[in-house]
């Protein structure tokens, strides 16, 4: 007869399964970053796990599926932060400044830079990893920001336009300064520089889409 430890309750089994899956993703992340996508094999990840290939394959049926899980894990926490930061009840300038600062900080962290470099170096030969990355990172960020902007346009805080295109513009501004320089190894991450850049980006964005000028008057009134 099996003991409780050998045959845990359903809730405990699910917890153990989730913990095991998270451990596999953590190991896979390290192996992908060290070896690249092409040179990483399911066998190599299984060896790092110290378990059987069968265990790995029971969680992930292909390297592509496992890489997708790595990206999902890498981006899920920030998407959670985004939903908290994009508060429609706060002043939009405060919201955007907080978002931009957090966004640039996240995409310029060493692990994020390493992952982006990996994808850039291998996407020509493995276009699927570009698709996976876009869907889980910039694609979802753009959609979340677009939803927020749609509400702000409806409220009259931003001028009416395509909210998703506005989101794309803001995210492009975020990746054109510190992020680009750090990506190419020109400089290191600097918190004070990111704060200054966030202020500039938000000012530029609101000059384009904002309906309130710095004096507190509506931009439409200022043009009359």
C-alpha positions as CSV (number, residue, x, y, z in Angstrom):
1,X,0.0,0.0,0.0
2,X,1.4,3.4,-1.0
3,X,2.0,6.0,1.7
4,X,0.8,9.6,1.6
5,X,4.4,10.7,0.7
6,X,4.4,8.3,-2.3
7,X,0.9,9.2,-3.4
8,X,0.3,12.8,-2.4
9,X,-3.1,14.4,-2.5
10,X,-4.1,16.1,-5.8
11,X,-3.3,19.6,-4.5
12,X,0.1,18.6,-3.4
13,X,0.8,16.8,-6.7
14,X,-0.1,19.9,-8.6
15,X,2.2,22.0,-6.4
16,X,5.1,19.6,-6.9
17,X,4.4,19.5,-10.7
18,X,4.4,23.3,-10.9
19,X,7.7,23.5,-8.8
20,X,9.3,20.9,-11.1
21,X,8.2,22.8,-14.2
22,X,9.6,26.1,-12.8
23,X,12.9,24.3,-12.0
24,X,13.1,23.0,-15.5
25,X,12.5,26.5,-17.0
26,X,15.2,28.0,-14.7
27,X,17.7,25.4,-15.9
28,X,16.7,25.8,-19.5
29,X,17.1,29.6,-19.3
30,X,20.7,29.2,-18.1
31,X,21.5,26.6,-20.8
32,X,19.9,28.7,-23.6
33,X,21.9,31.8,-22.5
34,X,25.1,29.9,-22.2
35,X,24.9,27.9,-25.4
36,X,22.5,29.7,-27.7
37,X,19.3,28.3,-29.2
38,X,21.0,26.2,-31.9
39,X,23.5,24.5,-29.7
40,X,21.0,23.8,-26.9
41,X,19.5,20.3,-27.0
42,X,16.8,18.7,-24.9
43,X,19.3,16.1,-23.9
44,X,21.7,18.8,-22.6
45,X,18.9,20.3,-20.5
46,X,17.9,16.8,-19.2
47,X,21.5,16.2,-18.1
48,X,21.6,19.6,-16.3
49,X,18.4,18.5,-14.5
50,X,19.9,15.3,-13.4
51,X,16.8,13.4,-14.4
52,X,15.6,11.3,-17.3
53,X,14.8,12.6,-20.7
54,X,11.3,11.1,-20.2
55,X,10.7,13.5,-17.3
56,X,11.6,16.5,-19.4
57,X,9.5,15.4,-22.4
58,X,6.6,14.9,-20.1
59,X,6.6,18.6,-19.4
60,X,7.7,20.0,-22.8
61,X,7.3,18.2,-26.1
62,X,9.9,20.2,-28.1
63,X,12.8,22.7,-27.7
64,X,10.6,25.3,-29.2
65,X,7.9,24.8,-26.6
66,X,10.5,24.9,-23.8
67,X,12.0,28.2,-25.2
68,X,8.5,29.7,-25.3
69,X,8.1,28.8,-21.6
70,X,11.4,30.4,-20.9
71,X,10.2,33.6,-22.5
72,X,6.9,33.4,-20.8
73,X,8.6,33.1,-17.5
74,X,10.9,36.0,-18.3
75,X,8.1,38.4,-19.2
76,X,5.2,37.4,-17.0
77,X,6.4,39.3,-13.9
78,X,6.8,42.5,-15.8
79,X,3.4,42.2,-17.4
80,X,2.0,41.9,-13.9
81,X,3.8,45.1,-12.9
82,X,2.4,46.8,-16.0
83,X,-1.2,46.1,-15.0
84,X,-0.5,47.7,-11.6
85,X,1.4,50.7,-13.0
86,X,-1.2,51.5,-15.7
87,X,-3.7,52.9,-13.2
88,X,-6.4,55.0,-15.0
89,X,-7.2,56.9,-11.8
90,X,-3.7,58.4,-11.5
91,X,-2.4,61.4,-13.4
92,X,-1.3,60.2,-16.8
93,X,2.1,61.9,-16.7
94,X,2.9,60.1,-13.4
95,X,1.7,56.8,-14.8
96,X,3.7,57.1,-18.0
97,X,6.9,58.2,-16.2
98,X,6.6,55.3,-13.8
99,X,6.0,52.9,-16.7
100,X,8.8,54.1,-18.9
101,X,11.3,54.0,-16.1
102,X,10.3,50.5,-15.1
103,X,10.2,49.3,-18.7
104,X,13.6,50.7,-19.7
105,X,15.1,49.3,-16.4
106,X,13.7,45.8,-17.1
107,X,14.8,45.6,-20.8
108,X,18.3,46.7,-19.9
109,X,18.9,44.3,-17.1
110,X,21.8,41.8,-17.9
111,X,19.5,38.8,-18.3
112,X,17.2,40.7,-20.6
113,X,20.0,42.0,-22.7
114,X,21.5,38.5,-22.9
115,X,18.2,37.1,-24.1
116,X,17.7,39.8,-26.7
117,X,21.2,39.3,-28.1
118,X,20.6,35.5,-28.3
119,X,17.4,36.0,-30.3
120,X,19.0,38.6,-32.6
121,X,22.0,36.3,-33.3
122,X,19.9,33.3,-34.2
123,X,16.6,34.5,-35.6
124,X,17.8,34.4,-39.2
125,X,18.2,30.6,-38.9
126,X,15.4,30.0,-36.4
127,X,12.6,32.5,-37.2
128,X,10.3,30.7,-34.8
129,X,12.2,32.2,-31.8
130,X,11.6,35.7,-33.2
131,X,7.9,35.0,-33.5
132,X,7.8,33.6,-30.0
133,X,9.7,36.5,-28.5
134,X,7.5,39.1,-30.3
135,X,4.3,37.5,-29.2
136,X,5.3,37.3,-25.5
137,X,7.3,40.5,-25.1
138,X,6.8,43.5,-27.3
139,X,3.5,42.2,-28.7
140,X,1.8,41.9,-25.3
141,X,3.3,45.1,-23.9
142,X,1.9,47.0,-26.9
143,X,-1.5,45.4,-26.4
144,X,-1.6,46.3,-22.7
145,X,-0.5,49.8,-23.3
146,X,-2.9,50.1,-26.1
147,X,-5.8,49.2,-23.8
148,X,-4.7,51.8,-21.3
149,X,-4.4,54.5,-24.0
150,X,-7.8,53.6,-25.4
151,X,-9.3,54.4,-22.0
152,X,-7.3,57.7,-21.7
153,X,-8.5,58.7,-25.2
154,X,-12.1,58.0,-24.2
155,X,-11.6,60.1,-21.1
156,X,-10.2,63.0,-23.1
157,X,-6.7,62.9,-21.5
158,X,-5.1,61.9,-24.8
159,X,-6.2,63.1,-28.2
160,X,-8.2,60.5,-30.2
161,X,-6.1,58.3,-32.4
162,X,-5.2,54.6,-32.9
163,X,-4.3,53.6,-29.3
164,X,-2.2,50.7,-30.4
165,X,-0.2,52.9,-32.7
166,X,0.3,55.3,-29.9
167,X,1.5,52.4,-27.7
168,X,4.0,51.4,-30.4
169,X,5.4,55.0,-30.6
170,X,5.9,55.1,-26.8
171,X,7.6,51.7,-26.8
172,X,9.8,52.7,-29.7
173,X,11.0,55.8,-27.8
174,X,11.8,53.5,-24.9
175,X,14.1,51.3,-27.0
176,X,15.9,54.1,-28.8
177,X,18.2,55.5,-26.1
178,X,19.8,53.8,-23.2
179,X,18.5,50.4,-24.3
180,X,20.1,50.7,-27.7
181,X,23.5,51.8,-26.2
182,X,23.5,49.0,-23.6
183,X,22.5,46.4,-26.3
184,X,25.6,47.3,-28.3
185,X,27.9,47.5,-25.2
186,X,28.5,51.2,-25.4
187,X,27.4,51.9,-21.8
188,X,26.2,50.1,-18.7
189,X,22.8,50.4,-17.0
190,X,22.5,53.7,-15.0
191,X,19.4,54.3,-12.9
192,X,19.8,58.1,-12.9
193,X,20.3,58.2,-16.6
194,X,17.1,56.1,-17.1
195,X,15.1,58.4,-14.9
196,X,16.2,61.4,-16.9
197,X,15.4,59.6,-20.1
198,X,12.0,58.6,-18.9
199,X,11.1,62.2,-18.2
200,X,12.2,63.2,-21.7
201,X,10.3,60.4,-23.4
202,X,7.0,61.2,-21.5
203,X,7.4,64.9,-22.4
204,X,7.9,64.0,-26.1
205,X,5.0,61.6,-26.1
206,X,2.6,64.1,-24.4
207,X,3.5,66.8,-26.9
208,X,2.3,64.5,-29.6
209,X,-0.8,62.9,-28.0
210,X,-1.6,65.0,-24.9
211,X,-4.6,67.2,-24.7
212,X,-3.4,69.4,-21.8
213,X,-0.4,71.8,-22.2
214,X,2.1,72.5,-19.4
215,X,0.0,75.5,-18.2
216,X,-3.0,73.3,-17.6
217,X,-5.0,74.6,-20.6
218,X,-6.4,72.3,-23.2
219,X,-4.2,72.2,-26.3
220,X,-7.2,72.8,-28.5
221,X,-7.9,76.0,-26.6
222,X,-4.3,77.1,-26.9
223,X,-4.4,76.8,-30.7
224,X,-7.5,79.0,-31.0
